[in-house]
Amino acid sequence: MFEPRDISRRGLLTGAGAAALLTTLPTGVASAASRAAGRAAAGSVSAAGPLPDLAKLGPIARTAFAPAEQRVASYLVSLAPMVNGISDADADYGFFTGGWWRTPANATNARVQEHVLTLAWFYAKARSWNPYSRDPALLVGLDAALGHYLGLQHPDGSWPEYSGSEHSLAATGFALGYLSKVQSLLRSANALPARRTQITAALRKAMTWLLNPSNESVWQNDLTFANQVTAGLAGSALALRQDPNATLRSQLTSAIGRLAANGQSPAGFFYEESGADMNYNFEVMLPEMADCWRQSGDSRLVRMTSAYTDWLGYNMLREPDGSGWITNIAPSSRTSTLFYNDTRPDPERTALNGQFVPDVPSLGAFLPAREDLAAARKAWAAAPAPIPALVKPDTSPRIIAHGLYDERFATRKDKGKAIARLPYLKSKHFTERRIDLGQEFLFLRRRDLYLGGYFGTRRATTHSRTGLTFLWHPVAGTVIQSLNNNDHGCWATVFPGQVADADGPQPVEFLGRSAFRFRTPTSSVVTTVTAADGRLTRSVRATSAAGEQIPLVLRASDTVVFTNGTRAPYGGSVTTTADGLDLHRRGGVVRFRWGGPRTVSFRPSSVYLLDGARRTHILLVQHDGNLDLSIRLAY
């Protein structure tokens, strides 16, 4: 257990000597000496005992929280164990133990220390339900954690993540964001003046490192990790509002220009390892842009958001029952976020995106409506269950950061208007092709179908899956969703051993307005696709026997029947011989036909969508290398 100490009696280093040591330590500063210097330099916080557990302080009623602050409730429950788990060992004094956030959970990973924002928020914010406001034990824990965090900074201003010697863009970018916000909170509470001086110096060093256009760890012709750069720009904008510096301000303005020029694809997405990534774009990059915009006022960030919102309009598939969105996930380069509920109660990683809604109204389609969020919060407040604790390691301190601004969500009426403007809802016929860095994204709309594809001479990463990526109908909703990072859940031709053509680049050629052909680099599989109103044909020519793998998105209310009369039960498995399958949903039928009797299997996957209301099932049709599949959406 963390036992706070009267650090003025440690007798290790004090005052100017400690500060001098901090400026002369070599690269890889995670040493006992640097941490001792960090805590001695603060010199103003005395021991106060462990932080009392919330349960011992009396029950906290859910109704006590203002609606917009419900997001911090689970953080309140978890605060005492988080603080009391801070290490008091000389070797890593101030390190957050317990695996609360980020891996590797070791003392040289600066990202583990990002929960200093959580501690600072609860210390600074006086609320009727917050017994920890101005708590001396909390302040001691915060001071220790800050000392460890600052002690990890390299002389060049960067911080490490995966090893003590690493100069990490992610660790540095997010440190700028978290520490600038901690600085604001400490000033509002008039707490830790010596530590605040250290934070100011650390932020200035970090900005010097991150804003330098010659720093290739940050700046590339096409940014490798746009979200990490943007986090640093947002933190820099706040830091420079608190401690102005004309030179750094000019560098920040130039850096935002580089972000606009090199961080966003002409296709509309933000670069994550040269490709699109739904999670990092929508849940990290866009909120960080909102933060940066609110602090800098730079209108270029609004224009970037508008272009990204246009991209989202093709890649978020609206479910007709209004339950939410299913994503075009196959191209995603790093993560696999398969869906978004229409209303997402707190804590919610996309909440800060609402800052842009007044200026980019179409973005409101993808965020909760004010009335729906208010209803969800009212239901949360009325729930009888105790407030749950955070679940490690999903304890992002970024949720705390989202509460620093007033909310700007669209009304239900305005959200409805934004949804109606979605390209595939507004129009029944278009072919949209977007090309960048050897990748080609296809969005093809015909009456009664909307089809996605991802092709090219290269793919972003080995996470991405190529080929056809989704099939949607305006009444049936999403029928097929091809997964990424998964050869068992992508829409693909698969050879024995689960070798999928989608697990690699597939160049595409267009044969007319509604036909195209794509192939593997060796032409081991050549697939020709023709789309018409309510009908899709997919002709496969492979060099040997293979299977047509189709990831169906099913609901428990669906009826799935093979043409031989065999039923395919929701959640069950079937192997049979048939020449087709019918999917009955919402008064219509989706008919799959493959030209003759073939061995076919049907099985459920472990993938559930929209809070379990849908589940992916895998249809696998065996063939000798030649297959002509037709899909007719009869509504």
C-alpha positions, 0 to 999 in steps of 0.5 A: 500500500502507498504510504505517503511520506513527509518528503521534506525529511527524506534528506536525499536532495533539496531545492536547487540541487534537485532541480539541477540534477533533473536537467543533467541526467542521461537518456533513460532517466528512470533511475532512483536518483531522478525520482528522489530528486523529483519528490525532493524538489517539490518539498511541500507535501507532508504525509497524510495517511492512505486515502480512505475507501469510498465505501467507508465514507458513506454511500454516494447516490447516483442522483447526486451527480449532474448529468454531464458528470456521470462519466466520472462516477466509476472513477470516483469509486476506483480512486482510493485503490488507484491512489493507495496502489501508488508505489512507495518503494525507492526504486519506483516511488510514485509509479501507478501499480495495479495495471490500471492503464496501459501496457506494459505496466512497468515503471518506465512506461510514462503512459501508465502515469496518465491517471495524474489527470484523474487524481488532479480532477478529484482534488480540484473539483468541489462537489457534494458527492466528492469527499476527496476534494482538497484531501491531503492524502490525495494531494500527496499521491498526486504529487508522488505520481507527478514526480515519477511522471516528470522524472521519466522525461528525457533531456530532449523533452520526450517520454518513454513508453515500451522501454526506458530509452525510447523516445515515444511520440505517443507518450510525449503527445499524450503527456502534453495533453494530460500535464497541461490539463493537470496544470490548469487544475492545480492552478485552480486549486492553488496546489503544488506550486513547486511541482507546477513550476516543474510541469511548466518546464517539462511542457516547454521541453516537450513542445520544443521536441514535438513541434520541431518540423525536423523531428522525424519521429513526429513528422513524416510526409504522410503521418504514421500516427496522426492521433498521437501528433494531434494529442500533442498539438492539443496539449500544446495549445492549452499549455501556451494559453496558460504560459504564452511563448511567441516562438512556440505559438508560431511553431504550433500554428505551423504544426497544425498546418502540417497536420492538415497537409500530411495527417489526412488522406484525400479520401477523408480519413486520418492516417494510422499506419498509412490507412484508415482506422475506425477506432483511432480516427473516431474515438481518439483523433477526432476528440483530440482535434476538438480539444485542439480546436477549442484551445487554438481556434484554428479553423483548419481543424474544422475543415478537416472535421468536415472532410472526415465527416463526409468519409464517415457518411460512407463507412457507417452503416445505419441500421433501419431500426435506429439501434445504431451503426455497423462499421465498414471495418475490413480496411481498418489498419489497427483495431476492430470496432465493429459497431456503435450504438445510437445512444452511448451513455457515459463514459463514452470515448467519442463525447468530445466530438460533439464540440464540432457539431454546431460548425459541422452539423452532419457530424451530429448523425453519428453522436447521441442526440441531446434528448436521448442522452438525457434519457439515458442519464436519467435512467442511470441516475434512477438505477438501484445498483451500486455505482460500478468500479472501473474495470482494468485496464479499460480505465482511460483518463481521456474520459475525464478530459471530455468533461472540461467543456460544455456539451454541444450534441445535436437535438434529435430533430437535427440529428435526424436531418443529418442522418437523412443527408447520408449519401446512401440514404439521400441517393439510390445510385452512385459509384464513389471511388477514393484512392490513396497510397495504392489503396482503393475504396469503393462505395457502390449504391444501387436501388435496394443495395449498398456495397463496399470494397477495399482494393489496391496494390497494397493494403495499409497493414496486415490487420486490413482485409481486402475485397468486398467489405459490406452489403447493406439494404435500406430495409434489411440493414447490414446483411454482410460485414467483412471483419478485419484481422480475422481470416475466419470472418472476412468475406473471401475465397479461402483455400485449405488451411484457411488461406484467404485471398482477402489477407493480402493486396488485391488490385482492381480493374473497373469493367464499366459503371457497375462491374469490376474485377479484383485478383490476388497478386499471383491471380490465384483467385480472380473475382468479377463482381456485377451490381444492379438494382437489388442484385449482386453477382460474384464470379470466382475463378480460383486455381484449385478447390476453395470455399466462398466464405460469407460473414452474415450479420443475423438477428434472432428474429431472422429465418434462415433456410437452405433451398433443401428445406434445412433450417439454419438456427440462430446460434446453431451449426449446420452442414448440408448440401444445397444450391442456395439459402434464403434469409428472411428479415423484416418482410423481405428475403435475401436470396443466395444462389450458387448454381447447383448443389454444393456442400455448405456449412453454417456456424455462429461466430463469437462476434456480437453486434449492437449489444448482442442484438445481432451476431455474425454467422459464417456461411461457407460454400465449397467449390472446385475453383469455379463459383458463380454466386448471386445475391438478390435482395427482394423487398 
